[in-house]
Amino acid sequence: MQLKKFLGIVAVLTTFVTLAACGKKEAKDSWAEIKDKKEVVIGFDNTFVPMGFKDKEGKNVGFDIDLADAVFKKYGVKVTMQPIDWDMKETELENGSIDLIWNGYSVTTEREKKVLFTNPYMKNEQVLVTKKSSKIDKVAEMKNKALGAQTGSSGYDAFTKQPKILMDIVKDNDATLYDDFDSALLDLKADRIDGLLIDNVYADYYLTKNGEIKDYNILKTGYSSENFAVGARKSDKKLVDNINKAFKALHADGEFQKISEKWFSEDVYPGK
């Protein structure tokens, strides 16, 4: 009798495990589906100039958008840019709301655990922006001063991982966090913060474009330089491989350089 009960329990458990395994959806490469639909959905922060942002007419423009269009044009695929909460980018990707994260997305060790990156297509570094009128001309002068950073940014990640550079000296040993750099820069202008940790490409483009570069310092911080790359789901190896092939082809035929010159007045491709 006891043996029968034992065998019955084993049978039930075996059935449960089998059903659970069958019910689990196996991750697959989405390239075939993208090619079939002729559309890829890219998640981006639509305030990150000059990588991807909304212009005065309400149109999504930027270096990354032009580059994405050029990449997928080679495969006959339309690009749909989907504005997202940047702090939720990996969740959006995992949930299938978007196919890619592409918007000045820095490669970090933490992010490599969550996504599959393409080859880098550009380098970037984190800088400290201060008003010249504040007399803060170097990082050490941020002692007991208020710092700003973007929520979910690689800059804030570096800030917490390498505390000796800024975290140990700024006010409250932390930064005021913003959803986007536009809001942070407004607070910097209004003296609600004393410095802003920000991507160099954003700071340089924004301040130059608005004719304000003369009023601000863009200071090197000592954080390691970063690579910008496209983030995909771990299962999307074919998708990533095709993007990498397109990067090389675009640089070989000069199209990458045209897009780069348009936004940065130089060729930013790191693989040349």
C-alpha positions as CSV (number, residue, x, y, z in Angstrom):
1,M,0.0,0.0,0.0
2,Q,2.8,2.4,0.9
3,L,4.6,1.6,-2.3
4,K,1.5,2.3,-4.3
5,K,1.2,5.7,-2.6
6,F,4.8,6.5,-3.3
7,L,4.6,5.6,-7.0
8,G,1.4,7.7,-7.2
9,I,3.2,10.7,-5.8
10,V,6.1,10.2,-8.2
11,A,3.7,10.0,-11.2
12,V,2.0,13.2,-10.2
13,L,5.3,15.1,-9.7
14,T,6.5,13.8,-13.1
15,T,3.4,15.0,-14.8
16,F,3.7,18.4,-13.1
17,V,7.3,18.9,-14.2
18,T,6.4,17.8,-17.8
19,L,3.5,20.2,-18.0
20,A,5.7,23.1,-16.6
21,A,8.4,22.4,-19.2
22,C,5.8,22.3,-22.0
23,G,4.2,25.5,-20.8
24,K,7.5,27.4,-20.7
25,K,8.0,29.5,-23.8
26,E,11.3,28.9,-25.4
27,A,13.2,32.1,-26.4
28,K,13.8,32.4,-30.1
29,D,15.7,34.7,-32.5
30,S,13.2,37.2,-33.7
31,W,15.0,38.0,-37.0
32,A,12.7,35.9,-39.2
33,E,9.6,37.6,-37.7
34,I,11.1,41.0,-38.2
35,K,11.9,40.2,-41.8
36,D,8.4,38.8,-42.3
37,K,6.7,41.9,-40.8
38,K,9.2,44.2,-42.4
39,E,9.3,46.3,-39.2
40,V,11.5,46.6,-36.2
41,V,10.5,48.5,-33.1
42,I,13.3,50.4,-31.4
43,G,13.0,51.8,-27.8
44,F,14.7,55.2,-27.2
45,D,14.7,58.2,-24.9
46,N,13.3,61.0,-27.1
47,T,15.1,63.7,-25.1
48,F,18.7,62.5,-25.7
49,V,20.2,64.9,-28.2
50,P,21.8,64.3,-30.6
51,M,21.3,60.6,-30.5
52,G,17.5,60.5,-30.7
53,F,15.1,63.3,-29.8
54,K,12.0,65.1,-30.7
55,D,12.6,68.3,-32.8
56,K,10.6,71.5,-32.7
57,E,8.1,70.1,-35.2
58,G,7.6,67.0,-33.1
59,K,9.5,64.7,-35.4
60,N,11.9,62.1,-34.0
61,V,15.4,62.9,-35.3
62,G,19.0,62.1,-34.3
63,F,22.2,60.3,-35.2
64,D,21.0,56.9,-33.9
65,I,17.7,57.2,-35.8
66,D,19.5,58.0,-39.1
67,L,21.9,55.1,-38.5
68,A,19.1,52.7,-37.6
69,D,17.2,53.7,-40.8
70,A,20.3,53.1,-42.9
71,V,21.0,49.7,-41.2
72,F,17.5,48.3,-41.7
73,K,17.1,49.8,-45.2
74,K,19.7,47.2,-46.3
75,Y,17.2,44.5,-45.3
76,G,14.0,46.1,-46.5
77,V,12.8,46.6,-42.9
78,K,11.0,49.8,-41.6
79,V,12.2,51.3,-38.4
80,T,9.6,52.4,-35.8
81,M,11.0,54.5,-33.0
82,Q,9.2,53.9,-29.7
83,P,9.7,56.5,-26.9
84,I,10.2,54.6,-23.5
85,D,11.0,55.3,-19.9
86,W,14.8,55.0,-20.0
87,D,14.8,53.5,-16.5
88,M,12.6,50.6,-17.8
89,K,14.5,49.9,-21.0
90,E,15.6,46.4,-20.3
91,T,12.2,45.5,-18.9
92,E,10.6,46.8,-22.1
93,L,13.0,44.7,-24.2
94,E,12.4,41.5,-22.2
95,N,8.6,42.0,-22.3
96,G,8.7,42.2,-26.1
97,S,7.3,45.8,-26.2
98,I,10.4,46.7,-28.2
99,D,12.9,44.7,-30.4
100,L,16.0,46.8,-29.6
101,I,17.4,49.4,-27.3
102,W,19.2,52.0,-29.4
103,N,19.9,55.5,-28.1
104,G,23.3,56.2,-26.9
105,Y,23.1,52.9,-24.9
106,S,26.5,52.4,-23.2
107,V,28.0,48.9,-22.8
108,T,28.5,48.1,-19.1
109,T,29.2,44.8,-17.2
110,E,25.8,45.0,-15.5
111,R,23.9,45.5,-18.8
112,E,25.8,42.7,-20.5
113,K,24.2,40.3,-18.0
114,K,20.7,41.4,-19.3
115,V,21.1,42.0,-23.0
116,L,23.1,40.9,-26.1
117,F,25.1,43.9,-27.5
118,T,26.1,44.6,-31.0
119,N,29.6,45.7,-31.9
120,P,30.3,49.3,-30.7
121,Y,29.5,52.0,-33.2
122,M,30.7,55.0,-31.2
123,K,32.7,56.0,-28.1
124,N,31.5,58.3,-25.3
125,E,32.6,59.5,-21.9
126,Q,30.9,60.9,-18.8
127,V,31.7,64.6,-18.1
128,L,30.8,67.1,-15.4
129,V,29.1,70.2,-16.6
130,T,29.2,73.3,-14.4
131,K,28.4,77.0,-14.9
132,K,31.5,79.1,-15.3
133,S,30.0,81.6,-12.9
134,S,30.0,79.0,-10.2
135,K,33.9,78.9,-10.2
136,I,33.8,75.1,-10.2
137,D,36.6,74.4,-12.6
138,K,37.6,70.9,-11.6
139,V,35.9,67.8,-10.1
140,A,37.5,68.3,-6.7
141,E,35.7,71.6,-6.3
142,M,32.4,69.7,-6.2
143,K,33.0,69.1,-2.5
144,N,29.7,69.5,-0.6
145,K,28.1,70.7,-3.8
146,A,24.8,69.4,-5.3
147,L,25.2,67.0,-8.3
148,G,22.6,65.9,-10.8
149,A,22.4,62.8,-13.0
150,Q,19.9,60.9,-15.1
151,T,18.0,57.9,-13.6
152,G,19.1,54.6,-15.1
153,S,22.1,56.2,-16.9
154,S,25.5,54.7,-17.3
155,G,26.8,57.9,-15.7
156,Y,24.9,57.3,-12.5
157,D,26.1,53.7,-12.6
158,A,29.7,54.8,-12.8
159,F,29.1,57.4,-10.0
160,T,28.0,54.6,-7.6
161,K,30.6,52.0,-8.7
162,Q,33.5,54.4,-8.5
163,P,32.7,56.5,-5.4
164,K,36.1,58.1,-5.0
165,I,35.7,60.3,-8.1
166,L,32.5,62.2,-7.1
167,M,30.2,60.3,-4.7
168,D,32.5,60.6,-1.7
169,I,32.7,64.4,-2.0
170,V,29.3,65.7,-3.2
171,K,26.5,66.9,-1.0
172,D,24.7,64.0,0.7
173,N,27.1,61.6,-1.1
174,D,24.5,61.2,-3.8
175,A,23.0,62.9,-6.9
176,T,19.6,64.4,-7.6
177,L,18.1,62.1,-10.2
178,Y,16.2,63.3,-13.3
179,D,14.1,61.5,-15.9
180,D,15.9,63.4,-18.7
181,F,18.9,65.7,-19.2
182,D,16.7,68.6,-20.3
183,S,15.2,68.9,-16.8
184,A,18.6,68.5,-15.2
185,L,20.1,71.3,-17.4
186,L,17.2,73.6,-16.4
187,D,18.0,73.0,-12.8
188,L,21.7,73.6,-13.4
189,K,20.8,76.9,-15.1
190,A,18.6,77.9,-12.2
191,D,21.4,77.0,-9.7
192,R,19.3,74.3,-8.0
193,I,22.2,71.9,-8.6
194,D,25.9,72.9,-9.0
195,G,27.1,70.3,-11.5
196,L,25.6,67.7,-13.8
197,L,27.1,64.3,-14.7
198,I,26.2,63.8,-18.3
199,D,27.2,62.1,-21.6
200,N,29.8,64.2,-23.4
201,V,28.0,63.8,-26.7
202,Y,24.8,65.3,-25.2
203,A,26.6,68.2,-23.3
204,D,28.7,69.2,-26.3
205,Y,25.9,69.1,-28.8
206,Y,23.2,70.7,-26.6
207,L,25.4,73.6,-25.3
208,T,26.9,74.3,-28.7
209,K,23.6,74.2,-30.5
210,N,22.0,76.6,-28.0
211,G,25.0,79.0,-28.1
212,E,25.7,78.5,-24.4
213,I,29.0,76.6,-24.6
214,K,30.8,79.8,-23.5
215,D,28.9,79.9,-20.2
216,Y,29.7,76.4,-19.1
217,N,32.6,74.1,-18.3
218,I,32.7,70.6,-19.6
219,L,35.1,68.8,-17.3
220,K,36.7,65.4,-17.6
221,T,35.8,63.2,-14.7
222,G,38.2,60.3,-14.8
223,Y,35.5,57.7,-15.4
224,S,36.4,55.2,-18.1
225,S,35.3,55.9,-21.6
226,E,32.3,54.0,-22.9
227,N,31.2,52.3,-26.0
228,F,27.7,52.9,-27.5
229,A,26.1,49.8,-28.9
230,V,22.6,48.4,-29.7
231,G,21.0,46.2,-27.1
232,A,19.0,43.1,-28.0
233,R,17.5,40.1,-26.3
234,K,20.0,37.3,-25.5
235,S,18.3,35.0,-28.0
236,D,18.5,37.5,-30.9
237,K,21.9,36.4,-32.2
238,K,20.9,36.6,-35.9
239,L,19.5,40.1,-35.5
240,V,22.6,41.3,-33.8
241,D,24.8,39.6,-36.4
242,N,23.0,41.4,-39.2
243,I,23.3,44.8,-37.5
244,N,27.0,44.2,-37.2
245,K,27.3,43.3,-40.9
246,A,25.4,46.5,-41.8
247,F,27.6,48.7,-39.7
248,K,30.7,47.4,-41.6
249,A,28.9,47.7,-44.9
250,L,27.7,51.3,-44.2
251,H,31.2,52.4,-43.3
252,A,32.7,50.7,-46.3
253,D,30.4,52.5,-48.7
254,G,30.7,55.9,-46.9
255,E,27.1,56.1,-45.7
256,F,28.1,55.9,-42.0
257,Q,30.5,58.8,-42.5
258,K,27.8,61.0,-44.1
259,I,25.5,60.4,-41.1
260,S,28.3,61.0,-38.7
261,E,29.5,64.2,-40.3
262,K,25.9,65.5,-40.3
263,W,25.6,65.2,-36.5
264,F,29.2,65.4,-35.2
265,S,31.3,66.9,-38.1
266,E,33.6,63.9,-37.9
267,D,33.7,60.1,-38.4
268,V,32.9,58.6,-35.0
269,Y,33.0,55.0,-36.1
270,P,35.4,53.1,-33.7
271,G,36.0,50.1,-36.0
272,K,37.7,52.0,-38.8
